[in-house]
Amino acid sequence: MPEGSMAPGRLERHRRFLVLGSYLSRSVPQAGHDSRSERDLAFIGAFVGQATWVSLCLMPVLASNSATPAMLAGVRLKISDALGLALFAGGFILEVVADRWNGR
């Protein structure tokens, strides 16, 4: 296949999106509204909430990954580090057991 050309499946997907887009652009003005738009506000709120939560949880990971080895050379592990790791491991094990029970 020559470089820059689209695979047949990809071309078909683009054609379907064009057909759907043209159908919606004709039918929505005729109907006066799009019934899916009532759900959009709730979806956007949930999406923004999840994105905020993921960003907040990601910040400490990014901060620890950006530390240089020289910065970490003098850092000693504390009891709170071990407690946090144990809490994570316990929660992870509980999730695995719950998933196995749920799969039965």
N, C-alpha and C positions, 0 to 999 in steps of 0.2 A: 504494500500500500504506500503510495507516495506520501512524503512528509507534508504535514499540514492538512491532509484530508481527514475526514471524520470516519470513524468506524460505523458500519451500518446500524448497529443498535443505538449508538449515540445520536445518529441522524434521525432515527425514528422517534427517539425521546424528544428531540427538539421540535419535530413536526407536531407531536402530540401536545406539547406545551403551547405552540402557536395556535393550534386548533382550539384548545381549551380557553386560551386567552381571548381569542376572537369571539368565541361563544359567550363568554362572560361579559365582554365589553358590549355585546348586543343585547343580552338578556337582562342584565341588571338595570339599565335605564328603562326598559319596558316594564319591568316589575315594580320599579320605584325604590327598591332596596335589596340588599343582599342578606339573606337570613343568617349567614355565617358571621356577619359583623357583630351580632349581639354577643357572641362568645369571644370575640377578639379581645375585648377589654379585660376579661378574666384571664385569658391566656397570657396577655402581655404582663399583667400584674404578677402572675405566677412565674413567668419567665424572668422578670426583673428581680423578683425575690430570690429565686434560685441562683441567678448570676451573682447577686450580691453575696449570698452565703458562700458560694464556691470561691469568690474572690477573697473574702475574709479568711476562709480556711487555707487558701493558697499562700497568703502573705508570709506566715512563718516559714513555710517550706522554701519559698523564694529567698527569704532572708538568710536561712541557714545554708542554702546552696550557693549563695553569693559570697560566703565567708572564705577567705584564703586560708591555706594550711598554716601560714604564720599566725593568723588570728586565732586559730583553734589549738595551737601548740600548748598553750598554758591552761586550757580549759579542762577541769576535772569533772567527772560525772558525779552528781549528787544523788541523794536518796530520792528526791522528787523525780529525777530522770528515770530511775529504776521503777518507781511507783507508776509513772506515766506509761512506761513500756509494758508493765504488768497489766495495767488497766486496759490498754489497747489489745494485748494478747487475749485477755479474758473475754472482752467484748467480741473479738473476732471469732474465738472458739464458740461462744454462745450463738453467733450468727450462723456458723457452719452447722452446728447441731440443730438449730431451728429450721434451717433450709432442708436438712435431711429428713426431719420429722414431717415437714410440710410436703415433701415429695412423696411420701408413702401413700 
